[in-house]
Amino acid sequence: MTQAIGGGTMSPYVVMRKRIAFLFLCVSLFLVVLIVRLGYVQLVLGEFLGDKAKDIHFRGVPVAPKRGNIEDRNGNVLAMSVSSETVYAIPAQVKSSGRSDEIVNKLSEVLGMPQSEVLAKITKRSALEYVKKRVPAEVAARIRMLNLPGIGITEDSQRFYPNGSLASHIIGFAGIDNQGLEGIELTRDSEMKGVPGYILTEFSANGVPLPRANHEYLSPKTGNTVRLTIDKNIQAFAERELQKLMSGQGTNMNGQAPKSASILVMEPNTGEMLALATAPSFDPNSYQAFDASARRNIAVQNGYEPGSTFKIITLAAALEEKKIKPQEHFFDRGFYTVLGKNVRCWKAGGHGDQSFIQVTENSCNPGFIEMGQRLGIDKFYKYLTDFGFGKKTGIEMSGEAFGIIANKKRATALDLATMSIGQTNNVTAIQLITAVSAVANGGTLMKPQLVKEIVGPTGKVIVPFQKQEVRRVISESTAKLEREMLESVVTNGTGRRAFLPGYRVAGKTGTAQKVQNGAYMQGEYVASFVSFAPADNPRAVILVVIDGVPFYGGAVGGPVGQAVMLDTLKYLGVKPDLNAPLTPGKPLPDVVFPPVKKPAIVPSVIGLPLGEAEKALTQAGFKVMQEGKGQNVIDQIPHADARVEAGSSILLYMGDEAGRPTLAPWWEEEDEDIEAIRSLQGRVPLTEPG
């Protein structure tokens, strides 16, 4: 039989052959697709599907890695990981065992946990649940002996700080899961945390371990070690002095403890921090027991008005711009008038005729105001920003503050005057020591650094230290000249409390009255002291900042800085200079260093007649000065309840006069900052966030 196709005929045999050929082609195409798919699965998805199969049949119990150490620059361990053990549960096994109640009762008893909490953990819908971390070894041994189904013990580690509170604000601390939470533990968490390992066991589809199942152990990888620039011994020198201060036993403290204090030590040529100590402090082994304020790194996160320590920057700018010559003379009449305001010198009647070297030695406010006025606002702000103020230094600490500088667009000649002597602007301790280090090292601003190098588990250095130059701010010749002038401040001037026999020390003291609600507080100061040595080739720059004392920078900060500097120089092997003076220079005319007296509370005499007011103040141990005419006291400086040194003078305003005089009294103190502050009592600085 034939079939007609297109006018022709086709035999049944031909039709069948075509059908067979078509079927063969379809089968061939299917086989090709199948082979391609099989190849794709084997070659491309093979590893992924193999891992997925392992995940189904093998369940892993994590083994925590040892977190890398934190060490000081000499390899002394500051933070380490010690072995501990963790109790875990596999809820599927617990459920299949049918002994949930028994397991809850026994675990609750051994671990000292509420039964409800244990039950919630061992019945949670998860492959693995930690019941309790960091259990003592004897507790872990008891749980092993119980041999409870679905309950196991895995190796863990916990952070330990062998030196307690030493350098705690730098190191920070790690949480219960060994995650960095603050300090270097946080900023270098990725380098130190390591890679976890696993204990793998083969399970059936219903979550029950297979008899004679295969076990596989993947060992954890230890994290890298972070080696700091901090020197453990220099850090200890600084913290020793802080402990004295906070106990009220520091020199001239008379049992009066400050609110807080910081001591910073920097290697000026590299920007390496040798010490960064802050009080109050805390123990990172039990950080939860301390208030959050104790964990605040105030040297990096808090700002303050630097006072006369900032005059180092004003002097550097004036010398670099050749606005003054060291031997040029300046006449100090006791105050400097700017826009109708008189800013007083600390010395009654002024210093008279003096060279700018003597202006620096005397820390003469009018002389430094003259430097600022000669510079002008544009030039002054150039150096203000070049030295790094109003911006972060980039030190490796979280929460670093910008500091606050006056708005340049609104700044006046009076703002320039107060900024020139260290008022109005707000700086951080790390900014100031970095700026002063630029003068000490020859004129280059360095980035302050805390991490010296990263070291692998084998001891190989992975990331070496590299100093980072930010910019050149003054020339080497200017820096050399200023170092000599600042050395003269310590040898012949107001910084003589920092003098060290046989060593060439350069330095500057400072006192800042604290600002609250836009006005200066009475009787409470931030005392500071900055120095570097040897003056001709500095090895260390030291800054001391003490917050909340009724005394002044030279009296409180000077002895602290002197003690840390002496121990640091000896520790670094700096030998005494045979050409250095063994005693300070001759006292300057009419300059005396009165002994620091105990603090006293100023009584309120506002509204009293002059006679009664004088009697009340005299009985309280104060001297009285009067301004204005009238029968009754309408105002007083300092205000009532202020804490000032016993024997200080109290200024009384009499009659109906309003406001404050622009010329404040001499307070018989050898502190150059206080008079300028009191000359501008109540003035609100023009500020804006950095």
C-alpha positions in Angstrom: 0.0 0.0 0.0 1.3 3.4 -0.9 0.6 6.9 0.4 0.3 9.9 -1.8 2.4 12.8 -0.7 2.6 16.0 -2.8 1.3 14.4 -5.8 3.6 11.4 -5.4 3.6 8.2 -3.4 5.8 7.0 -0.5 6.2 3.5 0.6 5.5 2.4 4.2 9.1 1.5 4.6 10.3 5.0 3.9 7.8 6.5 6.3 8.9 4.2 9.0 12.5 5.0 8.5 11.8 8.7 8.7 9.8 8.2 12.0 12.7 6.2 13.4 15.2 8.8 12.4 13.1 11.6 14.0 12.7 9.5 17.2 16.5 8.9 17.2 17.2 12.6 16.8 15.0 13.5 19.7 16.6 10.9 21.9 20.0 12.1 20.8 19.1 15.7 21.7 17.8 14.6 25.1 21.0 12.7 25.8 23.1 15.7 24.7 21.1 18.0 27.0 21.4 15.4 29.8 25.2 15.1 29.3 25.6 18.9 29.3 23.5 19.2 32.5 25.4 16.4 34.1 28.7 18.0 33.2 27.4 21.4 34.6 26.3 19.7 37.8 29.6 17.8 38.2 32.0 20.5 37.1 30.3 23.8 38.1 28.0 22.9 40.9 29.9 19.9 42.2 31.7 21.6 45.1 28.5 23.6 46.1 26.3 20.5 46.1 28.9 18.5 47.9 29.1 21.0 50.7 25.3 21.1 50.8 25.2 17.3 51.2 27.8 17.6 53.9 25.7 20.2 55.7 22.7 17.8 55.6 24.6 14.8 56.8 27.3 16.4 58.9 26.6 18.9 61.6 29.4 20.9 63.1 30.0 22.2 66.6 32.0 25.4 66.3 35.3 25.6 68.1 36.2 29.2 68.9 39.6 30.4 67.8 42.1 32.0 70.1 41.9 35.8 69.6 45.3 37.4 68.8 47.2 39.1 71.6 47.6 42.8 72.1 51.2 43.6 73.1 53.2 46.7 73.9 56.1 47.8 71.6 58.5 45.5 73.4 56.3 42.4 73.2 54.8 42.5 76.7 51.4 41.0 76.6 48.6 43.5 77.4 45.6 41.3 76.3 45.4 37.6 75.7 42.9 34.8 75.2 42.7 31.9 77.7 40.9 28.6 77.3 37.4 28.1 78.6 34.5 25.8 77.8 31.0 26.2 76.6 27.9 24.0 77.1 25.8 23.5 73.9 22.6 21.7 73.0 21.4 20.0 69.8 17.6 20.4 70.2 16.8 17.7 67.7 18.7 15.1 69.7 17.2 16.4 73.0 13.7 16.0 71.5 14.3 12.5 70.1 15.7 11.3 73.4 12.4 11.9 75.2 14.3 13.0 78.3 13.8 16.7 78.1 12.5 17.1 81.7 15.5 15.2 83.1 18.0 17.2 81.0 16.4 20.5 82.1 16.5 19.5 85.8 20.1 18.4 85.8 21.5 21.3 83.7 19.7 23.8 85.8 21.2 22.3 89.0 24.8 22.1 87.6 24.8 25.4 85.8 22.9 27.4 88.3 20.4 28.6 85.7 16.6 28.9 85.9 14.8 25.8 84.5 12.7 28.0 82.2 15.8 29.5 80.7 17.4 26.1 80.2 14.2 24.7 78.6 14.0 27.6 76.2 17.5 27.0 75.0 17.4 23.2 74.6 14.0 23.2 72.8 14.7 26.1 70.5 14.2 25.5 66.8 17.8 25.6 65.7 20.5 23.2 64.7 22.7 24.1 67.7 22.2 26.4 70.7 24.7 27.5 73.3 23.3 26.9 76.8 26.1 28.7 78.8 29.5 30.1 77.8 32.7 30.2 79.8 31.8 27.6 82.4 34.5 26.5 85.0 36.4 23.4 84.2 34.9 21.4 87.1 31.4 22.3 85.9 32.2 21.1 82.4 33.6 17.8 83.8 30.4 17.2 85.8 28.3 17.7 82.6 30.5 15.3 80.7 30.0 12.7 83.4 26.2 13.1 83.1 26.3 12.0 79.5 23.1 13.8 78.6 21.7 13.2 75.1 22.0 16.2 72.8 24.2 18.1 75.3 27.9 18.6 74.7 31.0 20.7 75.7 33.1 22.6 73.2 36.4 24.4 73.6 36.0 28.2 73.9 38.2 31.1 74.9 37.8 34.3 76.8 39.7 37.5 76.9 42.1 38.2 79.8 44.0 41.4 80.6 46.9 40.4 82.8 47.8 44.0 83.8 44.3 45.0 85.0 43.5 48.6 84.3 46.9 49.4 82.7 46.3 51.1 79.3 42.6 50.1 79.5 41.4 53.1 77.5 43.7 52.1 74.7 43.1 48.4 74.7 39.4 48.5 75.3 37.7 45.2 75.9 36.0 42.3 74.1 32.5 40.9 74.8 31.3 37.4 75.8 31.5 36.3 72.2 35.0 37.6 71.9 34.0 40.4 69.7 35.8 43.7 70.1 33.6 46.4 71.7 36.0 49.4 72.5 39.5 50.5 71.9 42.0 48.6 69.9 39.9 45.5 70.5 37.2 47.2 68.4 39.3 48.9 65.7 41.5 45.8 65.0 38.8 43.2 65.6 39.1 41.8 62.1 42.8 41.1 62.4 42.6 39.5 65.9 39.4 37.5 65.8 40.8 34.5 63.9 38.9 31.8 62.0 36.7 29.3 64.0 37.1 25.5 63.7 34.5 22.7 63.8 33.9 19.2 65.1 31.8 17.5 62.4 29.6 14.5 63.1 27.5 12.5 60.5 23.7 12.5 61.2 20.7 10.8 59.6 17.9 12.7 58.0 15.9 12.8 61.3 18.8 14.4 63.2 20.1 11.3 65.0 23.8 10.5 64.9 24.6 7.5 62.8 26.2 4.5 64.4 29.9 4.4 63.9 29.6 7.7 62.1 32.5 9.6 60.6 33.9 12.5 62.7 36.0 15.3 61.3 37.9 18.0 63.1 38.7 21.3 61.5 41.1 23.2 63.7 40.6 26.9 64.4 43.1 29.5 63.2 44.5 31.8 65.8 44.1 35.6 65.1 47.0 38.0 64.5 48.8 39.8 67.3 48.5 43.6 67.4 51.7 45.2 68.7 51.2 48.8 70.0 53.5 51.8 70.0 52.8 52.0 73.8 55.6 51.2 76.2 54.3 49.4 79.2 56.8 51.0 81.5 56.2 54.6 80.4 52.5 53.9 80.5 53.0 52.8 84.1 54.9 56.0 85.0 52.0 58.0 83.7 49.3 56.0 85.5 51.3 56.1 88.8 51.1 59.9 88.7 47.5 59.8 87.8 46.7 57.6 90.8 48.4 60.1 93.1 46.4 62.9 91.6 43.1 61.1 91.8 43.7 60.2 95.5 44.5 63.9 96.2 48.1 63.0 97.0 49.8 64.8 94.1 52.1 67.7 94.6 50.3 70.7 96.0 46.9 68.9 95.8 46.4 68.9 99.6 44.0 66.0 99.5 41.9 67.7 96.7 41.1 65.2 94.0 40.4 66.4 90.4 37.4 65.2 88.4 39.6 63.7 85.8 43.1 63.8 84.3 45.2 62.7 81.4 48.9 62.2 80.7 50.1 61.7 77.1 53.6 60.8 76.0 54.6 61.0 72.3 57.7 60.2 70.3 57.8 63.5 68.3 59.8 62.3 65.3 57.4 59.4 64.4 54.1 60.3 66.0 54.2 57.1 68.1 52.3 57.3 71.4 54.5 55.9 74.1 51.7 56.4 76.8 48.1 57.5 76.8 46.8 57.4 80.3 43.4 58.7 81.6 41.7 58.7 85.0 39.3 57.7 86.2 40.0 54.2 84.8 38.5 50.8 84.7 39.5 47.1 84.6 38.6 45.5 81.3 38.4 42.1 83.0 35.2 43.3 84.6 34.2 46.3 82.5 30.5 45.8 83.2 31.1 46.8 86.9 32.3 50.3 85.9 30.3 53.3 84.9 30.4 54.3 81.3 32.0 57.6 82.2 35.1 55.7 83.5 35.5 54.1 80.1 35.6 57.4 78.3 38.9 58.2 76.7 38.9 61.9 77.6 42.3 62.6 76.1 40.8 61.9 72.6 37.0 62.5 73.1 36.9 65.6 75.3 37.9 69.2 74.6 39.1 72.0 76.8 40.5 75.6 76.5 44.3 75.1 76.5 45.3 78.3 78.1 49.0 79.3 77.9 50.1 76.0 76.5 48.6 77.2 73.2 51.1 80.1 73.2 53.6 77.7 71.7 51.5 77.8 68.5 51.2 81.6 68.5 54.9 81.9 69.0 55.6 79.4 66.1 53.4 81.3 63.7 54.9 84.7 64.7 58.4 83.5 64.3 57.7 81.7 61.0 56.0 84.8 59.5 58.8 87.0 60.8 56.4 89.2 62.7 58.7 89.3 65.7 62.4 89.0 66.3 63.6 87.3 69.6 65.7 90.4 70.6 63.0 92.9 69.6 61.6 94.8 72.5 58.0 95.1 73.7 56.6 97.3 76.5 54.1 95.7 78.8 52.1 98.3 80.7 50.0 95.6 82.5 47.2 95.2 79.9 46.5 95.2 76.2 43.5 97.1 74.9 41.5 95.6 72.0 38.2 97.0 70.9 37.7 98.8 74.2 38.5 95.7 76.3 41.6 95.5 78.5 43.2 92.0 78.8 45.5 92.1 81.8 48.9 90.7 82.3 49.3 88.3 85.2 51.9 90.6 86.8 50.5 93.7 88.5 51.6 96.7 86.6 53.0 94.6 83.8 56.6 93.6 83.0 57.6 96.9 81.4 60.3 96.8 78.7 61.3 93.3 77.6 62.5 91.4 74.6 60.3 88.8 73.0 62.5 86.2 74.5 61.5 87.6 77.9 57.9 87.8 76.8 58.1 84.1 76.2 59.9 83.4 79.5 57.4 85.5 81.4 54.4 84.2 79.4 53.3 87.8 79.1 49.8 87.9 77.9 50.0 91.4 76.2 53.2 90.3 74.4 51.5 87.3 72.9 48.4 89.3 72.0 50.7 91.6 70.2 52.1 88.6 68.2 48.5 87.6 67.3 47.6 91.2 66.2 50.6 91.4 64.0 49.8 88.1 62.4 46.2 89.1 61.6 43.1 86.8 61.5 43.9 85.2 58.1 47.5 84.2 59.0 46.5 83.1 62.5 43.8 80.8 61.2 46.2 79.4 58.6 48.5 78.2 61.3 45.5 77.2 63.5 44.4 74.7 60.8 47.9 73.8 59.6 48.7 72.6 63.2 45.6 70.4 63.1 43.1 72.2 65.3 39.4 72.0 64.5 39.8 68.5 62.9 40.4 65.0 63.9 44.1 63.8 64.1 43.1 60.4 62.9 44.4 58.5 65.9 43.1 55.0 66.0 40.5 55.5 68.7 36.7 55.6 68.2 34.8 58.8 69.1 37.6 61.2 68.5 36.4 64.8 68.9 37.0 67.6 66.3 37.6 70.3 68.9 35.9 73.7 68.4 37.4 76.8 66.9 35.8 80.3 66.6 34.0 81.1 63.4 36.5 82.9 61.2 33.8 84.9 59.4 32.6 86.3 62.7 35.9 86.6 64.5 37.0 90.1 65.7 40.3 91.5 66.8 39.2 90.7 70.4 38.7 87.1 69.5 42.1 87.1 67.9 43.5 88.5 71.1 42.0 85.8 73.3 42.8 83.0 70.9 46.5 84.1 70.9 46.7 83.3 74.6 44.8 80.0 74.4 41.2 81.1 75.2 38.0 80.9 73.1 39.0 77.8 71.1 38.5 74.3 72.3 41.1 71.6 71.6 41.6 68.0 72.5 44.7 66.7 74.4 45.7 64.6 71.4 45.5 67.6 69.1 47.7 69.7 71.4 50.5 67.2 71.9 50.5 66.5 68.2 50.9 70.2 67.4 53.6 70.7 70.0 55.5 67.6 68.7 55.7 69.4 65.3 57.7 72.2 67.0 59.8 69.6 68.8 60.7 67.5 65.7 61.7 70.3 63.4 58.4 71.6 62.0 56.5 68.5 60.6 53.1 67.6 61.8 52.9 63.8 62.3 49.8 61.6 62.5 49.6 60.2 66.0 49.7 56.4 66.0 49.0 53.6 68.4 49.7 50.5 66.3 53.3 49.6 65.6 52.8 46.4 63.6 50.6 43.4 63.0 52.3 40.0 63.7 51.0 36.7 62.4 50.6 33.5 64.5 54.1 32.3 63.4 55.7 35.5 64.6 56.2 37.0 61.1 55.4 40.7 60.8 52.5 41.1 58.3 52.0 44.9 58.5 55.1 46.9 59.5 55.0 50.4 61.1 55.2 53.4 58.8 55.3 56.9 60.1 52.8 59.3 58.4 53.8 62.9 57.8 50.7 65.1 57.5 52.4 68.4 56.4 55.3 70.8 57.2 53.9 73.6 59.3 57.1 75.6 60.1 60.7 75.6 58.9 63.5 73.7 60.8 65.2 77.0 61.6 62.0 78.4 63.2 61.5 75.2 65.2 65.1 75.3 66.4 64.7 78.9 67.5 61.4 78.2 69.3 62.9 75.2 71.1 65.6 77.4 72.5 63.1 80.0 73.6 60.9 77.3 75.3 64.0 75.9 77.0 64.6 79.4 78.4 61.0 79.3 79.8 62.0 76.3 81.9 65.4 77.6 82.8 64.7 81.2 83.5 60.9 81.8 83.3 57.5 80.7 84.5 58.1 77.0 83.6 60.8 76.4 86.3 58.7 73.8 88.1 59.6 71.6 85.1 63.4 72.1 85.5 65.4 68.9 85.6 69.1 69.2 86.7 71.4 68.0 84.0 68.7 67.8 81.3 67.7 70.4 78.7 63.9 70.7 79.1 61.6 72.9 77.1 58.0 73.5 78.3 55.0 75.6 79.1 52.3 75.6 81.7 48.7 76.6 81.2 45.4 77.1 83.1 42.0 77.4 81.6 38.8 78.4 83.4 35.9 76.1 82.4 33.0 77.3 80.4 29.5 76.5 81.5 26.3 77.9 79.9 28.3 80.4 77.8 30.2 81.9 80.8 33.4 81.0 82.7 32.9 79.0 85.9 34.3 80.4 89.2 37.2 78.7 91.1 37.4 75.6 88.9 40.2 75.2 86.3 41.8 72.9 83.8 45.4 72.8 84.7 47.9 71.7 82.1 51.6 71.4 81.4 53.5 70.4 78.2 57.2 69.8 77.9 59.7 68.0 75.7 63.3 66.9 76.3 66.2 67.0 75.5 65.3 70.4 74.1 67.9 70.2 71.3 67.0 66.6 70.2 63.6 65.7 71.8 62.9 62.0 72.6 59.6 62.5 74.3 56.8 65.1 74.4 54.6 65.0 77.6 51.3 66.6 78.1 49.5 66.7 81.5 45.8 67.9 81.6 44.0 68.0 85.0 40.3 68.9 85.1 38.5 70.3 88.0 41.0 71.7 90.4 41.1 75.0 92.3 44.8 75.5 91.5 46.8 76.4 88.5 48.8 74.6 85.8 52.3 75.4 87.1 51.5 74.4 90.6 49.7 71.1 89.8 50.6 70.0 86.3 54.3 71.0 86.4 55.4 68.5 89.1 53.5 65.7 87.5 55.1 66.3 84.1 58.5 66.7 85.7 58.2 63.3 87.4 57.0 61.5 84.3 59.7 63.2 82.2 62.6 62.3 84.5 61.6 58.6 84.7 61.0 58.5 80.9 64.4 60.0 80.0 66.2 57.6 82.4 64.2 54.6 81.0 65.0 55.6 77.4 68.7 55.7 78.3 69.0 59.5 77.8 72.1 60.5 79.7 72.4 63.9 81.4 74.0 66.6 79.4 77.2 67.8 80.9 76.6 71.3 79.5 73.0 71.5 80.8 72.5 73.7 83.9 72.2 72.1 87.3 70.1 74.9 88.7 67.5 77.2 87.3 68.6 80.7 86.2 68.3 83.6 88.5 64.8 84.6 89.5 63.2 87.2 87.3 62.7 90.6 89.0 59.5 90.8 91.0 58.5 87.2 90.1 57.8 85.0 93.1 56.3 81.5 93.4 54.0 81.7 96.4 53.3 78.4 98.1 50.0 76.8 97.1 47.4 77.1 99.9 44.5 75.0 100.7 41.2 75.7 98.9 38.6 77.8 100.6 34.9 78.5 99.9 34.0 82.1 99.0 31.0 83.4 101.1 28.3 85.5 99.6 28.4 89.2 100.6 26.1 90.7 98.0 23.7 93.2 99.5 25.8 93.8 102.6 27.4 97.1 103.6 31.1 97.4 102.9 32.1 97.0 106.5 30.1 93.8 107.1 31.3 92.4 103.8 34.9 93.1 104.6 34.5 91.5 108.0 32.9 88.3 106.6 35.5 87.9 103.9 38.4 88.6 106.3 37.1 86.0 108.8 36.9 83.5 105.9 40.6 84.1 105.2 40.3 86.4 102.1 41.6 89.8 101.2 39.2 92.5 99.9 39.4 94.8 97.0 36.8 97.4 96.2 35.6 99.1 93.0 32.9 101.7 92.5 31.1 104.0 94.9 28.1 103.2 97.1 27.0 101.8 100.4 26.2 98.1 99.5 27.9 95.3 97.6 26.1 94.8 94.2 28.4 92.0 92.9 31.5 90.1 93.7 34.3 88.1 91.9 34.7 85.2 92.5 31.0 84.5 93.1 29.7 82.8 96.2 30.6 79.1 96.8 33.5 79.3 94.4 36.6 77.3 95.5 39.8 79.4 95.4 43.0 79.4 97.3 42.8 80.7 100.8 44.2 84.3 101.0 43.1 85.2 97.5 41.6 88.7 96.9 37.8 89.1 96.5 36.7 92.1 94.3 33.6 93.9 95.5 31.5 96.1 93.3 29.8 98.9 95.2 26.8 101.2 94.6 24.5 101.1 91.6 27.1 100.3 88.9 26.1 97.7 86.4 28.2 95.1 84.6 31.8 94.1 85.1 34.9 96.3 84.7 37.2 95.6 81.9 40.3 95.8 84.1 40.3 92.9 86.6 42.3 93.0 89.8 45.7 91.3 90.3 45.1 88.2 92.2 48.6 87.8 93.5 49.1 84.6 91.6 52.0 83.6 89.3 49.6 82.2 86.7 49.5 84.1 83.4 46.1 82.8 82.2 43.9 83.7 85.1 44.2 87.5 84.7 43.2 87.4 81.1 40.2 85.2 81.9 39.1 87.4 84.7 39.5 90.4 82.5 36.8 89.0 80.2 34.4 87.4 82.8 31.1 86.5 81.3 32.2 86.8 77.7 30.7 84.3 75.4 33.2 82.9 72.8 32.1 82.8 69.2 32.3 79.1 68.5 31.0 76.6 66.0 31.5 72.8 65.7 34.7 71.8 63.9 
